[in-house]
Amino acid sequence: MLSFMNWTSPEILNSPIEYLKGVGPQRAIILRKELGIDTFRDLLELYPYRHLDKSHIHTISEISPSTEFVQVAGFLGSLQILGTGKSKRLVTTLRDATGVLQLVWFQGISWMEKNLNPGFRYRAFGRVGFFNGEAQLTHPEMEGFDEIKTDGSPLQPIYPSTEKLKAKSLGGRQIAKLTRQLLSQLKEQDIPEFISLEICNKSKLVSRFRAFQSIHFPSTPEDYQRALFRLKFEELFLNQVRTGMIKTQRQKQSRGVLFSQVGRLFNDFYTNSLPFELTGAQKRVIKEIRQDTATGHQMNRLLQGDVGSGKTMVALLTMLLAADNGFQSCLIAPTEILSNQHVNNFREMLKDLPVSVKLLTGSVKSVARRKVLEELADGSLNMLIGTHAILEEPVIFKNLGLAIIDEQHRFGVAQRAKMWKKALLHPHVLVMTATPIPRTLAMTAYNDLDYSVIDELPPGRQPVRTVQRYEYNRPKVMDFIKEEIKKGRQAYIIFPLIEESEKLDYENLMKGYENVKAYFPEPAYYISMVHGRQKAEVRETNMKRFVSGDTQIMVATTVIEVGVHISNATVMVVESAEKFGLSQLHQLRGRVGRGADQSYCILVTGSKLGAEAKERVKIMCETTDGFRIAEKDMELRGPGDIAGTRQSGLLDFKLADIVLDREILQQAIMAAKSLLDEDPELELPVNSSLRKQLMQEKGKTPWSRIS
């Protein structure tokens, strides 16, 4: 195991920021508070978000509403202090040959008044705003013409800043001066290289020292791009090595139960009872699980497959594999209804085999519960299916070998620890998720887990047809539902949850419910309603009525149960679809299309949609591919917001973007893989600096996460 004690990074970069010339105690306090800059290293890693070509000065007449930042030059007008209290401000103008631009400061007024000289020539740089239709710069950075130095490069770095920093004269240009001051103090040995020469040459990486110089003060745009490539590659490469080592160490250290054979139960079921031919993807995943469970190490596998792709069949076959080897298994589902459904399906499919399947949920009565617990303890029960009730203290297995978890259950570390206490050797763990994880995200955030993908739909399933309809078309949508009900089908109508107001949600839902009742009067039609304010038993009863076909329509908020299989439901209407995220819309659509009949998803929206909402609706109508949707979702929202993304700092990249930098990510993956294949513990002398770098980043190296 690596130890953090025997490595100190180059001393100068650990120096507190107040010791940098030009900072001092007062500025240090505000740099810490506003930008999180504690040390020289933090300042070095505060990267500019763009560069301004100082050789280019715009004329004032060139400024338009689409101009974001601008640098102009001209003569400063007289200074005026206007307003009082919070609206007090310093106002002046800058005039060039083409026009006049207003400059405004709300903070640092007395300092600016003291240091600006009307009538003198200045350059002003800042973000363009408009007030009463006139362009203005608020809190611009000012330089007198005689102060301007070319510093060998016309490219001026622009750093993040805040109003409080600007008030203390720590705007972007002052931060650039401090960064230049720091770089002038650093030597090559202060920024040591930790990627081997072989990888640097193969990936055409500039040195770290050169990269840090050029990311801040490039001599040319090409110089900047080379530095950017180097530092992005470094971030992604470290991520891959770090997670790759965690995975290797966990595999080495975790003893697991051994499934040494594929026996009679698995083979009999596979040969005689499979209700349909497995897809190529299902066969591939079962082979991967088979290999994992035959090693004597604990399996930790994430199985992702789109809604309806056949994950449950993979779960059943894996449970048979456990039974063949004399082990018990359990499947933990997020809800009672889903647990019931699994038990009924499993019993039906396994009726010709000597396998016992029992249910354990909060509703199982005490006599039946006692019987289940006895059979678990004496080993006569092979498969247990249920909710988190399985995790409770009295549930003791004789020899648990496999735990399958539906990820919707939010199965955290604490629950996993409870699961492990139920067996002498840690059982194999298979986590199933119906939220497709974009491949790039899986390769970074989930790289320390083995993961399998089911990317084919079972034969006979038709893709759900998705259309957008505007609110004024609602009568036609309702007529379409009536047509489907005439054919004996069922429909969902979903209303959004808008988190700001539970009361408003409830009112919207009740209003929607009354509208639906007006279109579908009893006794010709019956409607189930499900929402978060109902008591659990009421919600459960309403769900059961829909599942059993007593009601033809379900009106619900998004509390609709995940994974409930109602093959007779063929219409999903989503009201105010523009208010839903992409992954939510995709999950809702997955509730239909479970049978052989053509199913439909109708997205009802307002007529005025924002650009992002339009994009979401468009991609939903274009494709049913969950992975394509997940990639698009990540493009729109960024990887940090995707469901299931681990908030562990694993994706805390300062420069790299796993969506935009896929090519660099691919190179980093290949470099890290070939390095760890050759030297899994980083013991070779050539990799000693890399090992030290990983130890130094203790906040990011979750060795404790090795299961």
Phi and psi in degrees as a GROMACS rama.xvg file:
@    title "Ramachandran Plot"
@    xaxis  label "Phi"
@    yaxis  label "Psi"
@TYPE xy
-70.0121  145.967  LEU-2
-117.413  141.594  SER-3
-88.3014  -4.5986  PHE-4
-79.0904  -28.1368  MET-5
-97.5479  24.3774  ASN-6
-137.611  126.136  TRP-7
-119.004  136.128  THR-8
-74.6905  167.627  SER-9
-49.5142  126.924  PRO-10
-54.5607  -43.5803  GLU-11
-58.8506  -37.1232  ILE-12
-73.7223  -15.5843  LEU-13
-90.0622  -1.21707  ASN-14
-64.2388  137.804  SER-15
-59.4345  144.383  PRO-16
-62.9505  -26.2475  ILE-17
-63.7403  -18.7398  GLU-18
-83.8812  -2.4005  TYR-19
-80.0897  133.389  LEU-20
-55.5052  128.774  LYS-21
97.8034  -3.93494  GLY-22
-102.384  -76.7823  VAL-23
77.4534  170.87  GLY-24
-60.9943  -42.2902  PRO-25
-66.9692  -48.6513  GLN-26
-65.3371  -33.9358  ARG-27
-60.7703  -41.2727  ALA-28
-59.3143  -46.3445  ILE-29
-73.9282  -32.2784  ILE-30
-65.1709  -38.851  LEU-31
-64.0149  -47.6991  ARG-32
-68.3149  -44.3561  LYS-33
-86.5648  -36.2503  GLU-34
-122.217  1.55754  LEU-35
67.1812  28.2142  GLY-36
-93.9695  108.58  ILE-37
-101.791  -36.9112  ASP-38
-128.116  172.836  THR-39
-57.5258  -39.0332  PHE-40
-60.9606  -41.4949  ARG-41
-60.5071  -39.0547  ASP-42
-68.5066  -40.9543  LEU-43
-60.5778  -34.2005  LEU-44
-95.8231  11.8001  GLU-45
-88.4639  95.665  LEU-46
-84.4034  144.269  TYR-47
-66.0852  143.679  PRO-48
-89.642  -9.40153  TYR-49
-166.681  173.184  ARG-50
-123.408  140.958  HIS-51
-103.656  132.244  LEU-52
-77.3805  102.207  ASP-53
-64.4033  -19.9577  LYS-54
-75.5713  -11.7496  SER-55
-105.208  118.729  HIS-56
-115.064  126.164  ILE-57
-78.8959  152.75  HIS-58
-85.3178  154.735  THR-59
-62.0992  -32.6363  ILE-60
-69.5652  -16.5655  SER-61
-77.912  -14.54  GLU-62
-68.959  130.566  ILE-63
-135.191  171.194  SER-64
-57.4297  -21.4951  PRO-65
-88.5565  -4.95384  SER-66
-72.9756  128.156  THR-67
-92.8822  -62.7264  GLU-68
-116.259  154.073  PHE-69
-149.443  147.124  VAL-70
-119.004  121.902  GLN-71
-125.975  161.675  VAL-72
-134.647  143.864  ALA-73
176.772  -171.917  GLY-74
-93.0266  136.778  PHE-75
-80.5215  134.14  LEU-76
-83.7576  -173.53  GLY-77
-70.6096  152.922  SER-78
-94.5062  135.754  LEU-79
-131.801  137.983  GLN-80
-103.874  121.163  ILE-81
-118.102  156.821  LEU-82
71.8454  175.553  GLY-83
-137.244  166.758  THR-84
58.5152  -132.512  GLY-85
-69.3507  -22.4071  LYS-86
-92.5555  6.47512  SER-87
-65.726  134.134  LYS-88
-152.305  154.665  ARG-89
-100.804  127.505  LEU-90
-125.912  137.228  VAL-91
-151.198  -176.955  THR-92
-131.031  159.828  THR-93
-124.861  129.703  LEU-94
-119.505  128.982  ARG-95
-119.73  -169.785  ASP-96
-67.6331  -15.2097  ALA-97
-107.89  -11.9729  THR-98
169.921  -171.369  GLY-99
-125.343  138.303  VAL-100
-124.274  134.772  LEU-101
-85.6255  138.72  GLN-102
-117.917  136.935  LEU-103
-135.525  139.036  VAL-104
-128.461  131.397  TRP-105
-101.848  -16.809  PHE-106
-130.81  159.802  GLN-107
63.3918  29.1102  GLY-108
-61.2743  -48.6678  ILE-109
-66.2802  -36.2622  SER-110
-64.8839  -45.5723  TRP-111
-64.1252  -41.3676  MET-112
-61.5739  -38.4266  GLU-113
-71.3277  -33.4461  LYS-114
-100.669  -10.7845  ASN-115
-96.786  139.413  LEU-116
-117.426  105.887  ASN-117
-56.2303  144.381  PRO-118
91.5761  -17.2995  GLY-119
-88.2727  161.836  PHE-120
-92.1112  132.626  ARG-121
-132.989  157.631  TYR-122
-103.175  138.834  ARG-123
-123.355  134.689  ALA-124
-127.344  135.439  PHE-125
-179.707  -179.287  GLY-126
-84.5464  134.1  ARG-127
-79.5923  132.069  VAL-128
-127.919  167.069  GLY-129
-126.082  135.43  PHE-130
-132.158  121.466  PHE-131
52.92  39.0762  ASN-132
79.9914  -4.96316  GLY-133
-102.681  137.423  GLU-134
-69.3295  144.947  ALA-135
-152.833  159.378  GLN-136
-111.948  125.188  LEU-137
-101.019  128.855  THR-138
53.6585  48.7336  HIS-139
-68.921  158.434  PRO-140
-89.0914  132.792  GLU-141
-115.265  138.593  MET-142
-137.328  130.408  GLU-143
-70.8073  150.359  GLY-144
-59.7532  -33.1813  PHE-145
-74.6015  -15.714  ASP-146
-82.7565  -16.3498  GLU-147
-76.0685  125.294  ILE-148
-116.071  145.676  LYS-149
-81.3746  -23.7213  THR-150
53.6094  26.2302  ASP-151
77.6417  -12.2276  GLY-152
-141.093  135.03  SER-153
-78.4446  -5.23629  PRO-154
-88.2679  111.095  LEU-155
-94.8607  122.043  GLN-156
-70.8094  140.96  PRO-157
-112.367  119.42  ILE-158
-105.441  157.528  TYR-159
-64.6653  142.066  PRO-160
-145.1  172.244  SER-161
-133.649  166.775  THR-162
-60.0162  -38.7833  GLU-163
-64.7862  -38.1388  LYS-164
-66.7852  -43.7928  LEU-165
-62.0122  -36.6538  LYS-166
-63.6159  -27.1984  ALA-167
-97.6124  21.0131  LYS-168
57.073  43.2583  SER-169
-124.93  51.4598  LEU-170
-74.6744  -177.577  GLY-171
-53.7285  -39.6526  GLY-172
-72.0495  -34.4525  ARG-173
-68.5181  -37.348  GLN-174
-64.7524  -36.6931  ILE-175
-60.9153  -40.9355  ALA-176
-63.2167  -42.0542  LYS-177
-64.9589  -40.2589  LEU-178
-65.4202  -40.9313  THR-179
-62.6137  -41.0803  ARG-180
-59.5552  -44.5593  GLN-181
-63.9653  -47.3538  LEU-182
-61.7194  -31.9944  LEU-183
-68.5397  -21.4856  SER-184
-88.6001  -15.9302  GLN-185
-89.4617  143.165  LEU-186
-113.304  168.643  LYS-187
-53.9694  -39.8602  GLU-188
-70.7131  -14.8724  GLN-189
-76.4524  -19.762  ASP-190
-123.425  74.0525  ILE-191
-69.8155  154.486  PRO-192
-83.2445  133.882  GLU-193
-123.532  -2.86066  PHE-194
-95.024  134.258  ILE-195
-60.15  153.664  SER-196
-57.9942  -37.6929  LEU-197
-60.708  -46.2895  GLU-198
-68.7113  -40.2864  ILE-199
-58.3137  -44.3678  CYS-200
-68.504  -44.1224  ASN-201
-63.9826  -38.5935  LYS-202
-94.7113  5.58848  SER-203
54.3873  52.4504  LYS-204
-93.4216  134.713  LEU-205
-74.5741  163.887  VAL-206
-65.6124  158.61  SER-207
-61.1992  -42.9144  ARG-208
-59.2867  -47.8723  PHE-209
-64.6687  -38.9401  ARG-210
-62.7083  -43.7296  ALA-211
-67.6987  -36.3947  PHE-212
-62.2866  -46.7627  GLN-213
-81.0175  -21.6157  SER-214
-70.3589  -30.1912  ILE-215
-89.5429  -50.4757  HIS-216
-129.149  73.9039  PHE-217
-72.9751  148.206  PRO-218
-82.5863  -27.0603  SER-219
-143.453  163.093  THR-220
-57.6555  -34.6632  PRO-221
-65.7243  -39.3148  GLU-222
-58.8569  -42.8721  ASP-223
-64.0866  -44.6213  TYR-224
-61.7218  -39.3233  GLN-225
-64.0813  -41.4696  ARG-226
-65.5006  -42.8519  ALA-227
-62.1663  -44.2164  LEU-228
-59.4851  -46.5887  PHE-229
-59.0059  -48.2373  ARG-230
-73.8621  -31.9503  LEU-231
-67.8379  -44.7809  LYS-232
-57.7296  -44.0209  PHE-233
-59.3689  -45.8816  GLU-234
-60.9039  -46.8988  GLU-235
-70.6227  -37.9828  LEU-236
-63.5499  -45.4334  PHE-237
-61.8182  -40.4455  LEU-238
-58.9324  -44.6124  ASN-239
-68.7029  -40.9555  GLN-240
-66.9759  -44.2643  VAL-241
-59.4912  -53.8443  ARG-242
-70.0902  -33.0992  THR-243
-63.0433  -39.5493  GLY-244
-69.4747  -38.3675  MET-245
-59.5464  -44.6494  ILE-246
-63.3812  -45.3525  LYS-247
-62.2618  -46.6472  THR-248
-64.6528  -39.6524  GLN-249
-64.01  -42.3416  ARG-250
-63.1439  -37.2541  GLN-251
-70.3829  -40.4268  LYS-252
-89.6959  -22.1676  GLN-253
-92.6347  111.641  SER-254
-78.6463  140.333  ARG-255
-134.058  170.741  GLY-256
-72.246  153.71  VAL-257
-104.951  120.122  LEU-258
-97.3665  92.5022  PHE-259
-83.4612  -16.7644  SER-260
-136.513  153.892  GLN-261
-99.8298  111.134  VAL-262
-103.537  -160.235  GLY-263
-64.0073  -42.5587  ARG-264
-60.5446  -49.9506  LEU-265
-60.105  -50.5731  PHE-266
-64.849  -42.4958  ASN-267
-61.0672  -46.0545  ASP-268
-64.3898  -45.4332  PHE-269
-61.6575  -39.188  TYR-270
-81.0046  -40.9524  THR-271
-110.46  -25.0234  ASN-272
-116.671  -4.95184  SER-273
-58.2479  123.604  LEU-274
-70.679  -20.2972  PRO-275
-153.853  159.478  PHE-276
-64.7888  131.748  GLU-277
-67.3332  149.027  LEU-278
-77.1018  162.955  THR-279
-56.4561  -38.4631  GLY-280
-66.4673  -42.3332  ALA-281
-62.2029  -42.5159  GLN-282
-61.2848  -41.8564  LYS-283
-62.189  -43.6912  ARG-284
-66.2616  -41.3965  VAL-285
-63.0322  -36.732  ILE-286
-64.705  -41.5299  LYS-287
-63.5142  -42.1797  GLU-288
-66.0006  -41.8113  ILE-289
-58.4429  -44.2385  ARG-290
-65.1769  -43.389  GLN-291
-57.9323  -45.8467  ASP-292
-79.849  -8.327  THR-293
-97.6926  6.66733  ALA-294
-93.9333  -17.8047  THR-295
86.8846  -1.6705  GLY-296
-104.938  156.623  HIS-297
-72.0155  134.103  GLN-298
-82.9505  134.054  MET-299
-128.888  91.9391  ASN-300
-122.118  136.145  ARG-301
-100.106  121.132  LEU-302
-107.461  112.773  LEU-303
-112.223  135.467  GLN-304
-154.706  145.974  GLY-305
-63.0229  164.595  ASP-306
-54.8771  128.588  VAL-307
77.237  17.1584  GLY-308
-87.5333  -6.13935  SER-309
100.829  30.7932  GLY-310
-67.1201  -35.6802  LYS-311
-62.969  -35.7659  THR-312
-66.1506  -37.9972  MET-313
-63.6043  -40.9704  VAL-314
-60.2164  -46.2948  ALA-315
-61.64  -45.2921  LEU-316
-64.4003  -36.2273  LEU-317
-68.3957  -36.4507  THR-318
-67.5696  -34.0667  MET-319
-67.1759  -37.1154  LEU-320
-60.558  -42.0204  LEU-321
-62.9029  -45.6595  ALA-322
-61.9524  -38.9532  ALA-323
-59.7356  -27.5216  ASP-324
-100.896  13.3276  ASN-325
81.2389  19.121  GLY-326
-112.879  151.907  PHE-327
-87.3004  160.616  GLN-328
-142.05  157.528  SER-329
-135.73  152.32  CYS-330
-125.408  120.268  LEU-331
-102.734  118.374  ILE-332
-107.655  159.302  ALA-333
-74.7111  -20.8198  PRO-334
-140.091  161.204  THR-335
-64.9701  -42.1403  GLU-336
-60.2088  -44.637  ILE-337
-66.4936  -40.0509  LEU-338
-59.6779  -46.385  SER-339
-58.2581  -43.7336  ASN-340
-63.1187  -43.3229  GLN-341
-60.7833  -46.6113  HIS-342
-59.6389  -47.6708  VAL-343
-61.769  -44.1035  ASN-344
-63.8438  -45.8895  ASN-345
-62.7357  -44.5486  PHE-346
-61.5398  -40.367  ARG-347
-63.3591  -46.0607  GLU-348
-72.0151  -28.1475  MET-349
-101.866  13.5209  LEU-350
-61.0192  -25.0699  LYS-351
-92.4977  4.30542  ASP-352
-115.923  149.73  LEU-353
-78.505  64.5296  PRO-354
-127.006  131.643  VAL-355
-100.89  134.587  SER-356
-125.988  126.041  VAL-357
-128.753  160.866  LYS-358
-109.418  139.582  LEU-359
-138.011  108.017  LEU-360
-135.369  177.592  THR-361
-60.5097  -25.3766  GLY-362
-88.2567  -8.23558  SER-363
-68.0153  125.647  VAL-364
-68.0119  158.549  LYS-365
-59.3875  -37.3465  SER-366
-65.8756  -49.1281  VAL-367
-63.2724  -38.9596  ALA-368
-61.7924  -45.1639  ARG-369
-59.9867  -40.9423  ARG-370
-62.8764  -44.1509  LYS-371
-60.1018  -45.9797  VAL-372
-63.2477  -38.8543  LEU-373
-63.4332  -46.4899  GLU-374
-66.7473  -32.5366  GLU-375
-65.4527  -44.8187  LEU-376
-68.9735  -34.5291  ALA-377
-91.6582  -1.7531  ASP-378
86.8349  0.73379  GLY-379
-78.3135  -15.6143  SER-380
-93.6757  123.331  LEU-381
-84.3737  -46.6213  ASN-382
-127.737  129.012  MET-383
-116.223  129.487  LEU-384
-122.044  136.527  ILE-385
-179.872  -168.305  GLY-386
-95.1849  -164.151  THR-387
-62.925  -6.00929  HIS-388
-55.9661  -26.5123  ALA-389
-61.0079  -26.4408  ILE-390
-81.5833  -7.26879  LEU-391
-69.2189  156.11  GLU-392
-50.2674  -50.4961  GLU-393
-67.0503  -9.501  PRO-394
-81.3344  104.294  VAL-395
-120.694  127.4  ILE-396
-93.8879  151.863  PHE-397
-75.1501  -45.2542  LYS-398
-153.317  78.3683  ASN-399
-72.8686  125.505  LEU-400
-116.127  -15.113  GLY-401
-150.178  129.688  LEU-402
-121.243  124.404  ALA-403
-111.643  129.05  ILE-404
-122.968  130.238  ILE-405
-80.6691  119.562  ASP-406
-59.4446  -22.1434  GLU-407
-59.8242  -19.7738  GLN-408
-73.7353  -4.47067  HIS-409
53.9235  58.4185  ARG-410
-79.8923  98.0519  PHE-411
-88.0692  -175.718  GLY-412
-60.4547  -42.607  VAL-413
-61.6867  -43.4039  ALA-414
-67.2289  -37.0183  GLN-415
-64.4825  -38.4842  ARG-416
-62.4467  -39.9877  ALA-417
-61.1257  -40.5543  LYS-418
-62.3749  -42.3692  MET-419
-67.9177  -29.0167  TRP-420
-66.8459  -14.6171  LYS-421
-87.4237  6.31694  LYS-422
-148.408  148.061  ALA-423
-66.0661  -49.1491  LEU-424
-99.503  141.928  LEU-425
-56.9464  128.825  HIS-426
-69.9892  159.409  PRO-427
-67.1437  142.847  HIS-428
-120.111  126.824  VAL-429
-121.86  116.803  LEU-430
-102.553  124.505  VAL-431
-105.867  133.905  MET-432
-132.04  138.188  THR-433
-97.9786  4.55364  ALA-434
-95.0522  103.208  THR-435
-59.8418  133.21  PRO-436
-99.7445  126.492  ILE-437
-54.7339  143.397  PRO-438
-56.3647  -42.0736  ARG-439
-63.8386  -34.4662  THR-440
-72.9193  -40.6549  LEU-441
-61.2249  -35.5809  ALA-442
-76.4486  -12.9282  MET-443
-110.969  -61.9169  THR-444
-69.6419  -30.9275  ALA-445
-112.984  19.0441  TYR-446
-64.7231  -21.7501  ASN-447
-83.747  -4.70805  ASP-448
-104.408  152.138  LEU-449
-78.9818  139.055  ASP-450
-137.114  146.123  TYR-451
-120.148  151.673  SER-452
-128.369  129.507  VAL-453
-102.086  108.314  ILE-454
-115.72  27.4164  ASP-455
-132.365  146.669  GLU-456
-89.9437  147.343  LEU-457
-59.4209  152.242  PRO-458
-62.2779  149.461  PRO-459
89.9461  -9.99187  GLY-460
-87.2036  134.069  ARG-461
-100.357  137.805  GLN-462
-59.0413  143.068  PRO-463
-70.2727  133.307  VAL-464
-85.3451  123.989  ARG-465
-114.024  132.103  THR-466
-135.411  156.299  VAL-467
-104.244  137.582  GLN-468
-133.615  140.839  ARG-469
-81.2908  159.852  TYR-470
-55.7408  -34.5823  GLU-471
-70.1399  -9.40789  TYR-472
-93.0394  7.56692  ASN-473
-54.595  -42.884  ARG-474
-54.346  -39.7105  PRO-475
-66.6141  -37.7415  LYS-476
-61.8039  -43.908  VAL-477
-65.3276  -37.7109  MET-478
-62.3955  -38.2508  ASP-479
-64.5952  -40.6985  PHE-480
-61.2055  -41.3498  ILE-481
-59.265  -41.3563  LYS-482
-59.6757  -44.5487  GLU-483
-66.0617  -40.0486  GLU-484
-64.3551  -35.728  ILE-485
-58.3987  -32.374  LYS-486
-80.4776  2.16613  LYS-487
91.3195  11.9273  GLY-488
-92.211  175.382  ARG-489
-125.414  163.197  GLN-490
-140.457  149.456  ALA-491
-106.118  143.877  TYR-492
-128.215  117.53  ILE-493
-110.377  134.39  ILE-494
-109.995  148.762  PHE-495
-76.8512  155.666  PRO-496
-101.751  120.184  LEU-497
-107.442  109.798  ILE-498
-56.7867  -26.9747  GLU-499
-58.1501  -33.5054  GLU-500
-144.346  107.086  SER-501
-64.3798  -37.8274  GLU-502
-62.6166  -45.0517  LYS-503
-63.785  -42.2825  LEU-504
-56.3284  -47.7296  ASP-505
-61.7581  -43.8901  TYR-506
-62.7322  -43.574  GLU-507
-60.2084  -44.053  ASN-508
-63.9069  -45.3465  LEU-509
-63.8847  -39.4504  MET-510
-63.817  -44.4548  LYS-511
-61.9624  -41.6287  GLY-512
-61.6135  -43.3912  TYR-513
-62.3991  -41.6793  GLU-514
-60.2864  -45.429  ASN-515
-63.465  -41.5953  VAL-516
-60.9519  -35.1854  LYS-517
-66.1782  -37.0192  ALA-518
-75.258  -32.3537  TYR-519
-124.971  74.7712  PHE-520
-72.0861  147.697  PRO-521
-74.2246  154.816  GLU-522
-91.0609  5.15761  PRO-523
-65.941  -31.8678  ALA-524
-134.444  147.872  TYR-525
-124.291  140.837  TYR-526
-122.766  136.289  ILE-527
-100.209  140.888  SER-528
-122.364  134.171  MET-529
-131.51  124.824  VAL-530
-152.064  167.698  HIS-531
-66.3969  -21.2762  GLY-532
-81.1184  -14.3488  ARG-533
-71.6448  153.257  GLN-534
-67.3302  150.336  LYS-535
-53.9824  -41.7558  ALA-536
-69.3677  -32.8322  GLU-537
-66.9523  -44.883  VAL-538
-60.2877  -45.188  ARG-539
-61.0101  -43.5458  GLU-540
-62.8662  -45.7679  THR-541
-63.176  -38.7352  ASN-542
-63.0058  -46.4646  MET-543
-60.836  -38.0136  LYS-544
-61.6243  -37.7278  ARG-545
-72.8927  -42.953  PHE-546
-59.4955  -40.7654  VAL-547
-82.1517  -5.99828  SER-548
89.0093  6.9488  GLY-549
-67.0845  -31.008  ASP-550
-115.92  148.218  THR-551
-96.7348  -19.9421  GLN-552
-128.398  137.647  ILE-553
-114.922  121.98  MET-554
-101.118  126.485  VAL-555
-151.207  160.524  ALA-556
-89.4527  -172.985  THR-557
-73.069  9.31385  THR-558
-73.0202  -1.86284  VAL-559
-47.908  133.291  ILE-560
-62.1289  137.31  GLU-561
-76.4646  136.893  VAL-562
80.05  3.55839  GLY-563
-71.3494  127.967  VAL-564
-97.9672  105.61  HIS-565
-122.13  92.7246  ILE-566
-66.3089  -16.0241  SER-567
-83.112  -12.8817  ASN-568
-82.4132  122.035  ALA-569
-121.228  -5.2283  THR-570
-126.918  129.144  VAL-571
-120.575  112.103  MET-572
-103.613  124.399  VAL-573
-110.186  111.88  VAL-574
-78.2612  145.867  GLU-575
48.8027  49.9487  SER-576
-60.0867  -23.3206  ALA-577
-66.5597  -15.9177  GLU-578
-88.1847  -3.45397  LYS-579
-99.3193  149.532  PHE-580
-76.9674  163.871  GLY-581
-60.5863  -45.8653  LEU-582
-67.2495  -34.6965  SER-583
-62.0337  -46.8839  GLN-584
-60.2417  -41.6792  LEU-585
-66.1083  -40.7241  HIS-586
-63.1337  -42.8746  GLN-587
-63.3459  -42.8281  LEU-588
-60.1841  -31.3032  ARG-589
-67.3191  -10.4374  GLY-590
-72.3719  -21.7527  ARG-591
-110.748  172.119  VAL-592
83.2063  21.7608  GLY-593
-89.5286  -13.5713  ARG-594
-112.091  -166.09  GLY-595
-84.0336  -14.0105  ALA-596
-78.8957  153.351  ASP-597
-63.6107  131.536  GLN-598
-114.9  161.928  SER-599
-134.431  142.209  TYR-600
-121.688  121.09  CYS-601
-113.46  116.061  ILE-602
-94.8864  109.061  LEU-603
-94.3218  122.462  VAL-604
-130.099  165.103  THR-605
-70.5493  170.511  GLY-606
-86.1224  -16.574  SER-607
-106.884  108.054  LYS-608
-115.513  142.386  LEU-609
-72.2289  168.201  GLY-610
-59.8456  -42.586  ALA-611
-68.9131  -41.0762  GLU-612
-62.6928  -41.3515  ALA-613
-57.7949  -44.5543  LYS-614
-62.6015  -41.8264  GLU-615
-64.1776  -46.4746  ARG-616
-64.2266  -39.0173  VAL-617
-62.8498  -47.3054  LYS-618
-67.2504  -34.3327  ILE-619
-63.1981  -39.3756  MET-620
-74.8846  -24.3736  CYS-621
-82.6985  -34.7915  GLU-622
-143.955  152.746  THR-623
-110.687  7.53042  THR-624
-77.4844  108.329  ASP-625
-59.1945  -31.32  GLY-626
-73.4871  -37.5627  PHE-627
-65.5189  -39.3222  ARG-628
-65.8121  -41.289  ILE-629
-63.7394  -40.8161  ALA-630
-61.9857  -43.5558  GLU-631
-64.6775  -40.9181  LYS-632
-59.5959  -41.7979  ASP-633
-68.1865  -37.0925  MET-634
-62.2005  -41.0927  GLU-635
-74.8131  -38.4812  LEU-636
-109.105  -14.6645  ARG-637
87.0525  149.325  GLY-638
-63.2641  -27.7154  PRO-639
-64.8223  -19.9614  GLY-640
-99.801  -6.67241  ASP-641
-67.88  139.343  ILE-642
-54.6581  132.915  ALA-643
87.471  -8.06387  GLY-644
-61.9268  133.284  THR-645
-76.8378  129.57  ARG-646
-89.1452  60.6734  GLN-647
-118.805  12.5148  SER-648
81.6983  -2.92271  GLY-649
-66.7178  -24.395  LEU-650
-111.113  25.3674  LEU-651
-87.0893  63.9585  ASP-652
-85.9839  138.535  PHE-653
-83.618  -33.5471  LYS-654
-119.198  -42.2147  LEU-655
-70.1007  146.976  ALA-656
-130.208  114.895  ASP-657
-68.4438  -13.1562  ILE-658
-83.9939  -48.977  VAL-659
-81.8586  -24.0976  LEU-660
-107.813  40.4943  ASP-661
-60.9845  -36.8901  ARG-662
-65.9634  -41.4902  GLU-663
-66.2698  -39.4601  ILE-664
-59.2449  -44.0389  LEU-665
-60.1773  -43.9649  GLN-666
-63.1293  -41.7901  GLN-667
-65.3497  -39.0943  ALA-668
-61.5277  -46.7959  ILE-669
-65.3676  -41.397  MET-670
-64.3285  -44.5518  ALA-671
-66.8778  -39.0704  ALA-672
-64.4549  -46.1886  LYS-673
-68.6548  -33.1342  SER-674
-64.4315  -48.1599  LEU-675
-73.1187  -26.9109  LEU-676
-62.2264  -38.6673  ASP-677
-82.9715  -36.0734  GLU-678
-143.141  74.4091  ASP-679
-61.1295  -26.7777  PRO-680
-102.062  3.13834  GLU-681
55.0006  49.1911  LEU-682
-95.7407  -17.108  GLU-683
-69.8939  144.31  LEU-684
-53.4266  -35.7654  PRO-685
-63.4437  -22.1771  VAL-686
-106.635  9.90196  ASN-687
-65.0306  -36.1835  SER-688
-67.3453  -35.9164  SER-689
-65.9431  -41.3572  LEU-690
-59.7414  -44.3712  ARG-691
-63.0006  -41.0166  LYS-692
-60.1213  -42.5121  GLN-693
-66.5267  -37.607  LEU-694
-65.2687  -39.1882  MET-695
-63.3379  -32.7686  GLN-696
-87.3738  53.4761  GLU-697
-62.1007  -31.8686  LYS-698
-62.5973  -25.2965  GLY-699
-101.868  -7.9231  LYS-700
-104.651  91.799  THR-701
-79.7912  67.2606  PRO-702
-59.485  -29.3796  TRP-703
-65.0978  -15.8387  SER-704
-81.9646  -2.70745  ARG-705
-65.5182  119.552  ILE-706
